[in-house]
Amino acid sequence: MQIFEYHPPIEPWLNIVHVDKDIIVIDKQSGLLSNPGRAAHTFDCALTRLQQAYPETLLVHRLDCATSGIMVFARSKKAESHLKTQFQDRQNKKVYIAEVAGHLAEPNGTILALLMADKENPPYQKVSPLGKSAISHYKVLEQRPDSSLVELTLETGRTHQLRVHMLHLGHPILGDDFYGDEAIVNARPRLCLHATELSIIHPYSGKTLSFTSPHPF
């Protein structure tokens, strides 16, 4: 099992994009956990940092520690329930940008590969005929000399879905120290995966709100 070394970024402490009486939206840094892990040294995370200023803050969804980008939090149980239902029922829109190894054969496509936990190697996931349905869509935005910038959207939200799906396609995400080989890990100083857009239905007004963050790749 891989030992998790955790050194969360300090600057900026938090990048808050939006606050109202029901929700808080942040642009999470790569290297910051969304919520605390089991170990004491993982207490410092996006959730606990927000709770220092807004004690009522509640977790709605997660981004992997190494993934950066837009996250929404709730400020009441009612808002939490409303937002979690949206995520479960796929009523919201989530768009990611990734830099992946190599050039994809097609400019866009859909990845259909069942995913399940690798019980012999937690917390890794793997493609398996015994897994749960997992659907990802990709669109090539730019071809670089040895890599491609792609837009990724999810129909399902399995753990590590985009990372495992792109690996399965033969184009692992650069900087992925979970699923990449030595060359992929060393290709970039961080995981090149960014949650660039999130659209939600506001739990009070019922209006659709979209939040964006430019990718750093």
N, C-alpha and C positions, 0 to 999 in steps of 0.2 A: 504494500500500500504506500502511496506517495505521501510523504510528510508535508503538511501544509505550513509553510512559513508565511507569516502575516505581518506586513509592514505597511499599514494603510497610509495613503497620502495625507499630508497636513495642509498643503496649499493647493487650491482653496479648501477651506474647512468644509464648506457646503456651497453649492451653486444652486440657489433657489430661483426657479423660473416663474412660479406663480403661487400665490397664497390667497385663499378666500375662507369663508367660515366653514366650508365643507371639505376642501381638498388642499393638498400641498403638492406641487410638482417640482422636481429637482432634475438637474443634469448631473448624474452620478459619475464620479471619476473611476477610471480603471484602477483596480487594486483595492477598492473599498467594498466590503461586504454589504449586502442589502440589509441583512438582519444578523443578530449575534449567532455565532456558532456555539457548540457545546463547551469548548475550552474557554477559560477565563480571559485569555489574551485576545479573543475575538469579540469581546463586548463592544469595542469601538467599531461602529458601523453607521450606515446612512440613517437607520431607524433611531439609534440611540443619540446620534448627533442632533437629529431633528427634535427628539423629545426633550433635549436640554432647553430649547426655545419654545417648543409647543408640546407640553407633556402629554397631551391627549392623542398624539399621533399614533396611527395604527397602520400596520403593514397590509398592503393589498396584493402585491405581486412582487416578484424578485427578478433581478438581473444577476447573472454570474458575477463573481467578484472581479474577474478580469475584463468583463464587458462594461463599457461606458454607455452613457446616454440617458434618455428620458425615463423617469419613474414617477408614478403618482401614489400618494399616500392619503389616507382618510383622516378626518378630524373628529369623527363620531362613529358610533356603532352603526347607525342608520346609513351613513355614507359608505362605510366599509362594506356592509352587506350589499348595497346597490352596486358598487364597483366590482366586488368579487363575482357577483352574478353576471355582470357584463363579460368579465374575463372567461368565466366558465362556459357561457353561452356564445362566445366568440362574436360579441356585438361590437367590439372595438377593433381598431386598425393599428397594427404594429409593423413598422418598417425598420429594417436594419441595413447597414452598409458594412461590407466586409472586404478585406483584401485577401485574395486566395492565391494559392500557388498555381502557376501555369495558365494556359488559355483554354477556356471551355469550348467544346466542339460546337455547341449551339448557343445563339445569343440569348435565349431564354428557355425556360423549361420548368418542369415540376419533378420533385423528388418524392417518390413513394417508397418508403423503407420502414418497416415495423421496427420499433425500438423497445428495449427492455434494459433493466439494470443488469450489469455484469456482477453477479453475486460473489464471484471469486475475486473481484477487483473493485470494491466500492471506493469512491462514488462514481466509477466509470459506467457509461452506458454503451450498448452495442446494438448493431442491427441483428435481428433474429426473426425467423418465421413465427416464433412464439410470442413476439412482442406486441405492443399496442400500436394502433394506427398513428402514423406520423406523416404529415404532408407539409412540404416546404416548396416555395416557388422562388426562382431566381431570374434575374435579368442582368446581363452584362452592361455595365456603364462605361467601362474604359479598359482597354488592353494596354498593359505596360510591358516592358521588355521580358520579364520573367513572371509576371503576375497579372491578375485581373481584379478590377474593382467591380463588385457586384451588389445589386440591391436584392435583399432577401425579405420575403414575407412568410408569415406562418398561418397555417390553417389549424394547427394543433400546437400545444405548448408543452411538449415533453422536455424533460431535463436534458440539457446539452444538445437539444435537437439540431440546431444549425451546425454546431461543431461536428457532430457525428454524421449528419447528412452530407456536408461538404467533403468530409473525409471519405465517405462511402462513394461519392461521385468521382473521387480521385483528385480533388482540389482542396486540400486542407487549408484552413484559415491560418495565415501567417502569424507566428508568435504564439501558437497554441501549445502551451507546455503540458497539457493533458494528453492530447491525442496526436500531436505532431512528433516526427522524429527529430533528431538533433539539428538537421538543416532547417526544418520548419521553425523550431524553437528559437534558433539563433538568427533567423531571417529578420526579425523585428524585435524591439525591446519590450513589446506588450502584445497581447492578443488583439488582432486587428478586426474587432467586431464592435459595432456601435449602434445603439438604439436611436435612430435618427428622427423617428416620428411616432407619436402616439396620439390616437384620437379616441376620446371617451364621450359618453353621455353624462353631462353634469348631474350628480345625484339630487340636486335641489331644483335647478331651473329646467332640466330636461333638454337643454341645448347641447348640440355636439361641439366639443372643443378639441382643437388640434394643437399640439405642442411639438416643436421641432428643435433639433440641435444639429449643427453642421458636423459632419464627420471629420476626424483629425488625420485622415490617411492621404 
